[in-house]
Amino acid sequence: MRLLGDLVDRLAPLFPNWGSSPALSFLLVVLFGAIGYTASRYVVRLFGRPVAKRFRRQSVAQQVLRLIRATITLFFLLLGAGLVGLELGNIVLSVTVFSAVIGIVLAPLVGSVINGLFLLADEPYEIGDMVELPDETRGFIDDITIRYTKIFTVDNTFLVIPNDVIRQDKVTNLSAEDERTRLTLSVEVTYESDVAAARSLIESAARKVDGVIEGGPDIRIGSARYPARPTCYIDEFHDDGVILTLRYWVDRPYKLLTARSRVQTAIWEQLEEQDVDVEIAYPHRHVVFDDTSGEARVATREAAERETVDSAAVRGESADTGADTDADGDADTDADGDR
């Protein structure tokens, strides 16, 4: 502050009449603000790389450089305000009153800033990491600020998510420290197949796919260790066959669907080329006929025919009754006529 006051005292004689007019005062403050913004860009360009090398995380380095730019710009703004006669105490008081008035309106923004500081401190992900959101959207972290996180999705779109929102969601980091990712594939073969040969062929086919880890030391996750090579297990005895589950690791998580498709294609080709007794299962239904098969249908058909005959007989009797009635009527009429 003392340095700022000395500079104001030295530069004040150069601007003797600027404080007399509000328009000129405003113009001077804007001018110094523009000078400060331009100077901050040059400072960051000159010293940005040495400053960034001092930090392990790129996101933290970018925040430090943004802070340097904001400090230089604010310094020139205060310098211009001092030249037009605005005291720092009045500025602070005005800012305090203004902040108290609009504090409720800016509460979400303040929450994003606080959560942004927590994100920078907790390090759940870093710029360049591939993440997956709860709606299965995948993308790369492009930028992390104290207000929002920018994600460049694999669909070539940008997502700008406030930090208070993304910090509450379940974000899966697919490339935090170890980019190797394990995938699972289920293959169902018939009970008549050679299950041991099927397991061996499936493992062999997966090892030949580019991007799949063929073998090597076991991969450690926490306190457990898992085989790095593709491994096929008997998972379940299903209604239509035996379910074999293949577990394999890919070296990069960026094209998981492509890797899965290649593994399935290799397995299909391997089973088709090899002369082994292995068949992919599909639903089967066996229909069994015994001595009583069809009796219910015959009985039903006979009952329907009997009902048809009875109905016809009833309609015939009704017709005969109607004819007799007509005959009796005619006879009575004739007798009456004769009388």
C-alpha positions as CSV (number, residue, x, y, z in Angstrom):
1,M,0.0,0.0,0.0
2,R,2.9,2.3,0.7
3,L,4.3,1.7,-2.7
4,L,0.9,2.5,-4.2
5,G,0.7,5.8,-2.3
6,D,4.2,6.8,-3.4
7,L,3.3,6.2,-7.1
8,V,0.1,8.2,-6.8
9,D,2.0,11.1,-5.3
10,R,4.6,11.0,-8.1
11,L,2.0,10.7,-10.9
12,A,-0.6,13.2,-9.5
13,P,1.1,16.3,-11.0
14,L,0.9,14.7,-14.4
15,F,-3.0,14.6,-14.1
16,P,-3.9,17.9,-12.4
17,N,-7.5,18.3,-13.7
18,W,-8.7,14.7,-14.1
19,G,-10.4,14.5,-10.8
20,S,-12.6,17.6,-11.5
21,S,-14.8,15.8,-14.0
22,P,-16.5,12.5,-13.3
23,A,-16.3,11.5,-17.0
24,L,-12.6,12.2,-17.1
25,S,-12.1,10.4,-13.8
26,F,-13.9,7.4,-15.1
27,L,-11.9,7.5,-18.4
28,L,-8.6,7.6,-16.4
29,V,-9.6,4.6,-14.3
30,V,-10.6,2.6,-17.4
31,L,-7.3,3.6,-19.1
32,F,-5.2,2.4,-16.2
33,G,-7.3,-0.8,-16.0
34,A,-6.6,-1.5,-19.7
35,I,-2.9,-0.8,-19.2
36,G,-2.9,-3.2,-16.2
37,Y,-4.7,-5.9,-18.1
38,T,-2.2,-5.6,-21.0
39,A,0.8,-5.6,-18.7
40,S,-0.5,-8.6,-16.9
41,R,-0.7,-10.6,-20.1
42,Y,2.9,-9.8,-21.0
43,V,4.0,-10.7,-17.5
44,V,2.3,-14.0,-17.6
45,R,3.8,-14.6,-21.1
46,L,7.3,-13.9,-19.9
47,F,7.2,-15.7,-16.5
48,G,4.4,-18.2,-17.0
49,R,6.6,-21.1,-17.9
50,P,9.1,-20.7,-15.0
51,V,6.1,-20.3,-12.6
52,A,4.3,-23.4,-14.0
53,K,7.4,-25.6,-13.6
54,R,7.3,-25.0,-9.8
55,F,3.9,-26.7,-9.6
56,R,3.2,-30.4,-10.1
57,R,-0.4,-29.9,-11.1
58,Q,-1.3,-28.0,-14.2
59,S,-4.6,-26.8,-12.8
60,V,-2.9,-25.2,-9.8
61,A,-0.3,-23.6,-12.0
62,Q,-3.1,-22.0,-14.1
63,Q,-4.8,-20.7,-11.1
64,V,-1.6,-19.1,-9.8
65,L,-1.1,-17.4,-13.2
66,R,-4.7,-16.2,-13.2
67,L,-4.1,-14.7,-9.7
68,I,-1.0,-12.9,-10.9
69,R,-2.9,-11.4,-13.8
70,A,-5.8,-10.3,-11.5
71,T,-3.3,-8.8,-9.0
72,I,-1.5,-6.7,-11.7
73,T,-4.8,-5.5,-13.2
74,L,-6.2,-4.6,-9.7
75,F,-3.0,-2.7,-8.9
76,F,-3.3,-0.5,-11.9
77,L,-7.0,0.1,-11.2
78,L,-6.3,1.2,-7.7
79,L,-3.5,3.4,-9.1
80,G,-5.9,5.1,-11.5
81,A,-8.5,5.5,-8.7
82,G,-5.9,7.2,-6.5
83,L,-5.0,9.7,-9.2
84,V,-8.7,10.8,-9.5
85,G,-9.0,11.3,-5.8
86,L,-10.8,8.0,-4.7
87,E,-9.4,6.8,-1.4
88,L,-8.9,3.2,-0.7
89,G,-11.1,3.3,2.4
90,N,-14.1,4.6,0.4
91,I,-13.6,2.0,-2.2
92,V,-13.5,-0.8,0.4
93,L,-16.6,0.5,2.1
94,S,-18.4,0.7,-1.2
95,V,-17.4,-2.8,-2.1
96,T,-18.5,-4.1,1.3
97,V,-21.9,-2.5,1.1
98,F,-22.3,-3.7,-2.5
99,S,-21.3,-7.2,-1.6
100,A,-23.8,-7.3,1.4
101,V,-26.6,-6.2,-0.9
102,I,-26.1,-8.7,-3.6
103,G,-24.6,-11.5,-1.4
104,I,-27.8,-13.5,-1.6
105,V,-28.0,-13.2,-5.4
106,L,-24.4,-14.4,-5.8
107,A,-24.6,-17.2,-3.3
108,P,-24.5,-20.0,-6.0
109,L,-21.4,-18.3,-7.4
110,V,-19.8,-18.2,-4.0
111,G,-20.6,-21.9,-3.5
112,S,-19.0,-22.7,-6.9
113,V,-15.8,-20.8,-5.9
114,I,-15.6,-22.6,-2.5
115,N,-16.1,-26.0,-4.1
116,G,-13.5,-25.1,-6.8
117,L,-11.0,-24.5,-4.0
118,F,-11.9,-27.9,-2.5
119,L,-11.4,-29.5,-6.0
120,L,-8.0,-28.0,-6.4
121,A,-7.0,-29.2,-2.9
122,D,-8.5,-32.7,-3.1
123,E,-7.2,-33.5,-6.6
124,P,-10.0,-35.9,-7.7
125,Y,-8.9,-35.3,-11.3
126,E,-6.4,-33.3,-13.3
127,I,-6.3,-31.5,-16.7
128,G,-6.0,-34.2,-19.4
129,D,-7.6,-37.0,-17.3
130,M,-10.5,-39.0,-18.9
131,V,-13.6,-39.0,-16.7
132,E,-17.0,-40.5,-16.9
133,L,-20.1,-38.7,-15.5
134,P,-23.1,-40.4,-13.9
135,D,-25.1,-40.2,-17.2
136,E,-22.2,-42.2,-18.9
137,T,-20.8,-39.2,-20.7
138,R,-17.1,-39.5,-21.2
139,G,-14.6,-36.8,-21.9
140,F,-11.3,-35.2,-21.0
141,I,-10.8,-32.5,-18.4
142,D,-9.9,-29.4,-20.4
143,D,-9.8,-26.8,-17.7
144,I,-10.4,-26.4,-13.9
145,T,-11.1,-23.0,-12.5
146,I,-12.4,-21.9,-9.1
147,R,-15.9,-21.5,-10.6
148,Y,-16.4,-24.3,-13.1
149,T,-14.8,-27.4,-14.7
150,K,-14.7,-27.7,-18.5
151,I,-14.9,-31.2,-20.0
152,F,-14.2,-31.9,-23.7
153,T,-16.4,-34.9,-24.5
154,V,-15.5,-37.8,-26.9
155,D,-18.5,-36.6,-29.0
156,N,-16.6,-33.4,-29.8
157,T,-18.6,-31.2,-27.5
158,F,-17.9,-29.0,-24.4
159,L,-19.5,-29.3,-21.0
160,V,-19.1,-26.5,-18.6
161,I,-20.2,-27.7,-15.1
162,P,-20.2,-25.5,-12.0
163,N,-18.0,-26.9,-9.3
164,D,-20.7,-27.1,-6.7
165,V,-22.6,-29.5,-9.1
166,I,-19.7,-31.7,-10.3
167,R,-18.4,-32.0,-6.8
168,Q,-21.7,-33.6,-5.7
169,D,-21.8,-36.0,-8.6
170,K,-20.1,-39.4,-8.9
171,V,-17.3,-38.7,-11.4
172,T,-15.2,-41.7,-12.4
173,N,-11.6,-41.0,-13.3
174,L,-10.5,-43.5,-15.9
175,S,-6.9,-42.3,-16.2
176,A,-5.9,-40.9,-12.8
177,E,-2.6,-42.7,-12.0
178,D,-2.8,-46.0,-13.9
179,E,-4.4,-45.9,-17.3
180,R,-4.8,-49.7,-17.5
181,T,-8.5,-50.6,-17.3
182,R,-10.1,-54.1,-16.9
183,L,-13.0,-55.1,-19.0
184,T,-15.3,-58.1,-18.8
185,L,-16.9,-60.2,-21.6
186,S,-19.4,-63.1,-21.2
187,V,-19.5,-66.0,-23.7
188,E,-22.1,-68.7,-23.4
189,V,-21.3,-72.2,-24.8
190,T,-23.5,-75.3,-24.9
191,Y,-23.2,-78.0,-22.3
192,E,-22.1,-80.4,-25.1
193,S,-19.1,-78.2,-25.8
194,D,-15.5,-78.8,-24.7
195,V,-15.5,-76.2,-21.9
196,A,-11.7,-76.4,-21.2
197,A,-10.9,-75.9,-24.9
198,A,-13.3,-73.0,-25.1
199,R,-11.6,-71.3,-22.2
200,S,-8.2,-71.8,-23.7
201,L,-9.3,-70.5,-27.1
202,I,-11.0,-67.4,-25.7
203,E,-7.9,-66.5,-23.7
204,S,-5.7,-67.0,-26.7
205,A,-7.9,-64.9,-29.0
206,A,-7.9,-62.0,-26.5
207,R,-4.1,-62.0,-26.1
208,K,-3.7,-61.4,-29.9
209,V,-5.7,-58.2,-29.9
210,D,-3.9,-54.9,-30.1
211,G,-4.2,-52.8,-27.0
212,V,-4.9,-55.8,-24.7
213,I,-2.2,-56.6,-22.2
214,E,-0.8,-60.1,-23.0
215,G,0.7,-60.8,-19.6
216,G,3.4,-59.7,-17.2
217,P,3.4,-59.0,-13.5
218,D,0.1,-59.1,-11.7
219,I,-1.6,-55.8,-11.4
220,R,-2.0,-54.5,-7.9
221,I,-5.2,-52.8,-6.9
222,G,-5.2,-51.9,-3.2
223,S,-4.0,-54.9,-1.3
224,A,-5.1,-57.4,-4.0
225,R,-3.4,-58.6,-7.1
226,Y,-5.0,-59.6,-10.3
227,P,-3.6,-61.4,-13.4
228,A,-2.5,-59.1,-16.1
229,R,-3.1,-61.7,-18.9
230,P,-6.6,-62.4,-20.2
231,T,-8.2,-65.0,-18.0
232,C,-11.4,-66.9,-18.7
233,Y,-13.5,-68.3,-15.8
234,I,-16.6,-70.5,-15.6
235,D,-19.1,-68.0,-14.3
236,E,-22.5,-69.7,-14.2
237,F,-24.5,-72.7,-15.3
238,H,-27.3,-71.1,-17.3
239,D,-30.5,-72.7,-18.7
240,D,-29.1,-72.9,-22.2
241,G,-25.4,-73.4,-21.6
242,V,-22.3,-72.6,-19.6
243,I,-21.5,-68.9,-19.2
244,L,-17.7,-68.2,-19.5
245,T,-16.5,-64.8,-18.3
246,L,-13.3,-63.3,-19.8
247,R,-11.5,-60.7,-17.9
248,Y,-8.8,-58.7,-19.7
249,W,-6.9,-55.5,-19.3
250,V,-6.4,-52.7,-21.9
251,D,-3.5,-50.4,-21.7
252,R,-5.5,-47.2,-22.4
253,P,-9.2,-46.4,-21.5
254,Y,-9.8,-44.1,-24.5
255,K,-11.4,-46.6,-26.9
256,L,-13.0,-49.2,-24.7
257,L,-15.8,-50.0,-27.1
258,T,-13.3,-50.5,-29.9
259,A,-11.2,-52.8,-27.8
260,R,-14.2,-54.8,-26.7
261,S,-15.4,-55.2,-30.3
262,R,-12.0,-56.4,-31.4
263,V,-11.8,-59.0,-28.7
264,Q,-15.3,-60.3,-29.6
265,T,-14.3,-60.5,-33.3
266,A,-11.1,-62.3,-32.4
267,I,-13.0,-64.9,-30.3
268,W,-15.5,-65.5,-33.0
269,E,-12.9,-66.0,-35.7
270,Q,-10.9,-68.3,-33.3
271,L,-13.8,-70.5,-32.7
272,E,-14.7,-70.7,-36.4
273,E,-11.1,-71.5,-37.5
274,Q,-10.3,-74.1,-34.9
275,D,-11.6,-77.6,-35.3
276,V,-12.9,-78.0,-31.8
277,D,-16.1,-79.1,-30.2
278,V,-17.2,-75.7,-29.1
279,E,-20.6,-74.1,-30.0
280,I,-22.0,-70.8,-29.0
281,A,-25.3,-71.5,-27.1
282,Y,-28.6,-70.1,-28.0
283,P,-32.1,-70.9,-26.5
284,H,-33.3,-74.4,-27.2
285,R,-36.8,-75.9,-26.5
286,H,-37.6,-79.6,-26.6
287,V,-41.2,-80.7,-27.2
288,V,-42.0,-84.2,-25.9
289,F,-45.0,-86.3,-27.0
290,D,-46.2,-89.3,-25.0
291,D,-49.2,-91.7,-25.1
292,T,-51.6,-89.1,-23.9
293,S,-50.5,-86.4,-26.3
294,G,-53.4,-85.1,-28.4
295,E,-56.2,-86.6,-26.4
296,A,-57.3,-83.3,-25.0
297,R,-57.5,-81.8,-28.5
298,V,-59.5,-84.9,-29.8
299,A,-61.9,-84.7,-26.8
300,T,-62.4,-81.0,-27.4
301,R,-63.0,-81.5,-31.1
302,E,-65.6,-84.2,-30.3
303,A,-67.4,-82.0,-27.8
304,A,-67.5,-79.2,-30.3
305,E,-69.0,-81.4,-33.0
306,R,-71.6,-82.8,-30.5
307,E,-72.6,-79.3,-29.6
308,T,-72.9,-78.4,-33.3
309,V,-75.2,-81.4,-33.9
310,D,-77.3,-80.6,-30.9
311,S,-77.7,-77.0,-32.0
312,A,-78.7,-78.2,-35.5
313,A,-81.3,-80.6,-34.0
314,V,-82.7,-77.8,-31.8
315,R,-83.0,-75.6,-34.9
316,G,-84.8,-78.4,-36.8
317,E,-87.4,-78.9,-34.0
318,S,-88.0,-75.2,-34.0
319,A,-88.6,-75.3,-37.7
320,D,-91.0,-78.2,-37.4
321,T,-93.0,-76.5,-34.7
322,G,-93.4,-73.4,-36.7
323,A,-94.7,-75.4,-39.7
324,D,-97.3,-77.2,-37.6
325,T,-98.5,-73.9,-36.2
326,D,-99.0,-72.6,-39.8
327,A,-100.9,-75.7,-40.7
328,D,-103.3,-75.4,-37.8
329,G,-103.9,-71.8,-38.5
330,D,-104.8,-72.5,-42.1
331,A,-107.2,-75.3,-41.0
332,D,-109.0,-73.1,-38.6
333,T,-109.4,-70.4,-41.1
334,D,-110.9,-72.8,-43.6
335,A,-113.2,-74.2,-41.0
336,D,-114.4,-70.7,-40.1
337,G,-114.8,-69.8,-43.7
338,D,-117.0,-72.8,-44.3
339,R,-119.1,-71.9,-41.3
